[in-house]
Amino acid sequence: MAGMFRFAIETERRFYLANKVDVKVTGDGARPLIEVELTDAWVWDMYRKSRFVPKVRILSFKDVNVEELPREDVVDLDQA
Protein backbone atom coordinates (compact mmCIF):
# COMPACT_ATOMS: atom_id res chain seq x y z
CA MET A 1 0.00 0.00 0.00
CA ALA A 2 2.72 2.49 0.94
CA GLY A 3 4.26 2.03 -2.51
CA MET A 4 1.33 3.94 -4.03
CA PHE A 5 2.18 7.11 -2.08
CA ARG A 6 5.10 9.58 -1.87
CA PHE A 7 4.68 10.86 1.70
CA ALA A 8 3.90 9.50 5.17
CA ILE A 9 2.31 12.03 7.54
CA GLU A 10 1.86 11.45 11.25
CA THR A 11 -0.07 13.55 13.75
CA GLU A 12 -0.96 12.92 17.38
CA ARG A 13 -4.28 11.34 16.35
CA ARG A 14 -3.88 9.87 12.85
CA PHE A 15 -1.55 8.47 10.23
CA TYR A 16 -1.81 9.46 6.55
CA LEU A 17 -0.24 8.50 3.25
CA ALA A 18 -0.40 11.04 0.40
CA ASN A 19 1.05 11.94 -2.97
CA LYS A 20 1.16 15.71 -2.43
CA VAL A 21 1.73 17.64 0.79
CA ASP A 22 1.60 21.39 1.39
CA VAL A 23 2.62 22.64 4.86
CA LYS A 24 2.00 26.18 6.13
CA VAL A 25 2.93 27.49 9.57
CA THR A 26 1.13 30.63 10.70
CA GLY A 27 1.25 32.67 13.86
CA ASP A 28 4.19 33.63 15.98
CA GLY A 29 5.15 32.69 19.45
CA ALA A 30 5.14 29.47 21.37
CA ARG A 31 2.02 28.02 19.73
CA PRO A 32 2.03 28.38 15.93
CA LEU A 33 -0.80 26.88 13.86
CA ILE A 34 0.30 24.15 11.46
CA GLU A 35 -1.90 23.70 8.40
CA VAL A 36 -1.24 20.68 6.18
CA GLU A 37 -3.11 20.01 2.95
CA LEU A 38 -2.89 16.51 1.48
CA THR A 39 -3.90 15.45 -2.01
CA ASP A 40 -4.69 11.87 -3.06
CA ALA A 41 -4.58 10.58 0.50
CA TRP A 42 -5.20 7.47 2.57
CA VAL A 43 -6.26 8.01 6.20
CA TRP A 44 -5.81 5.58 9.06
CA ASP A 45 -8.77 6.17 11.37
CA MET A 46 -10.67 3.22 12.80
CA TYR A 47 -13.98 5.11 12.67
CA ARG A 48 -13.86 6.02 8.95
CA LYS A 49 -15.83 3.99 6.43
CA SER A 50 -13.72 5.23 3.50
CA ARG A 51 -9.98 5.57 3.94
CA PHE A 52 -9.16 6.94 0.46
CA VAL A 53 -9.94 10.66 0.10
CA PRO A 54 -9.05 13.17 -2.65
CA LYS A 55 -8.16 16.03 -0.24
CA VAL A 56 -7.45 16.33 3.47
CA ARG A 57 -6.84 19.46 5.55
CA ILE A 58 -5.11 19.09 8.90
CA LEU A 59 -4.99 21.91 11.47
CA SER A 60 -2.81 21.37 14.52
CA PHE A 61 -1.03 23.22 17.30
CA LYS A 62 1.05 20.09 17.97
CA ASP A 63 3.78 18.27 16.08
CA VAL A 64 3.15 17.04 12.55
CA ASN A 65 5.72 14.72 11.01
CA VAL A 66 6.01 14.65 7.20
CA GLU A 67 8.36 12.09 5.72
CA GLU A 68 9.09 11.64 2.02
CA LEU A 69 9.19 7.94 1.25
CA PRO A 70 12.22 6.55 -0.60
CA ARG A 71 11.69 6.58 -4.36
CA GLU A 72 12.53 2.89 -4.77
CA ASP A 73 9.52 2.12 -2.53
CA VAL A 74 7.17 4.14 -4.76
CA VAL A 75 5.41 2.23 -7.52
CA ASP A 76 4.95 4.14 -10.80
CA LEU A 77 1.30 3.38 -11.54
CA ASP A 78 1.82 4.24 -15.23
CA GLN A 79 4.46 1.51 -15.46
CA ALA A 80 2.57 -1.10 -13.37
C-alpha angles and dihedrals in degrees: 000000000000089000089071092062137062101207139042115206124191129189131172091268108027148025122224138186118202144164097219129032129185117186124193126179116199133179130040132247134043096326113046120176114243115206118189124184118196127193125200093008142174117209126204105212120135092214097055120100093199119040098182113079131169095222136014129185118199122192117188143160089196134069120303117191118206117186125182109222118232112269094233088062092054116091115217101227091201090059096041 
